[in-house]
Amino acid sequence: MLPLRLGVVAGLSAISLWGLFSLLDSLKEPGLLRTEKAAVVKGCDSLDSEQAREQCPSFFCQKALIDAKIMPLTGHFELTLDESYEDNERLIEGRVTDGQQTIDVACELKGTKVTDASVIE
């Protein structure tokens, strides 16, 4: 009976550890995590990977729009323009929809910092 219990406990422990390491590994992938009160950009500490260079500026823009109360936490962001300029500057434009209305927005970035987030009139 003891070897059976030991086997069950070892199996459950292995499954738990596998799940934990899978979760920790997924935190490295770029993304925007939203809760009821805030938004956090994950996986964009360094822009070393191609995936991070492509996706992170859009996530930084979305977070700035949420922080400025331009975009609701439940809003959907659709990228319409992503242009890079000299001196590590970037222009991101997009369309935000929240089910009721659609607004066009823009963000200016310098490196990984959003210098301006606004509604396009």
N, C-alpha and C positions, 0 to 999 in steps of 0.2 A: 504494500500500500504506500509506503514511503517513497519508493522510486517513482511511482505514478504521480504523486503530488509534486515531487521535485521536477519531473518532466513537464507537468502542466505549468508550474510557476516559471520554469526556464523558458518555455514557449511563449507565455504571455509577456515575459520581460523582453524577449527578443522582438516581438511584434511592437511593443511599446517603444523600444529604442529605435527601431526602424522608422516608425511614425515620427518620432521626435527629430531624427536627423533629416528626414524628408522635409519636414516643416522648416527647419533651420536652413536647409539648402534653398528652399523656395524664397526665403527672405532676401537672398542675394539678387534675385531677378528684379529688374526695374518694374515699378508699379506705383499706383496711387491708392493708398489705403484710406477709406472713408469710414468714419463712425458718425454717430448722431451729432457730435459736437465739433469734430475737427477732421482735418485731412493731413496725411503724412506721406511724403515721398520716400519710397524704399528702394534700395538697390542702386542708388545714384550717387553714392559717396565719391566714386571716381568714375570718370567716363572712359575707362580703358577698353571696354568691349564695344564692338560695333552696335550691338543691341542697345547698350546704354547711350551711346552717342546719338542714335536715331530717336529713342523714345523719351529720354529724360527731359530735354527742353520742353516738350509738350506737358509733361507731368509738373514741372516747375511752374509753367504758365497756369495750369489748372489750379494748382495750390494757391498761387497768388490771387487768382480770380475769386476763389472761395474765401480766402482771408479778407479780401476787399469787399465781400458781400455782393459781388457782381454776379457770381455763379452760385446757385444753390447747391448744397451738398448732394442732392439727388439729381442734379442736372447732368446732361449728356454733352460731352465736348467732341466736336468733329473738326479735325484739323483741315484747314483749307490752304494754308501757305506756311512754308518753313524756309526762310532764306537766311544764309550766313553772309556776313560782311567781314571786312577787315577788322583787326583789333579784337577778335574773338566776340564780336557782336552778332546778335541773331534777332530776327523778327519772326514771331509766331502769330498767325491769325487763325481764327476758328469761328465756329458757330456753336452756340450754347442753346440747347433746348431743354425745357423742363416740363413738357407736356402741354403747357398752356401758351407759352410764347417762345419765340426764337430771337436771339440777339447775336449780332456779330461783335467779336471781341478781338483785341490785339495785345500782345505782350512784347516788350523789348527786353532782351537778356544781354548781359555782359558776363561771359563765362557761365557760371551756374547761378548767378544772381539775377533776379528779375528787377529791372530798373523802373519799369512802368507796365501797368496792367489797366486797360481801359476798354470802354465800349466804343465801337466804331459807329459814328453817326451817319 
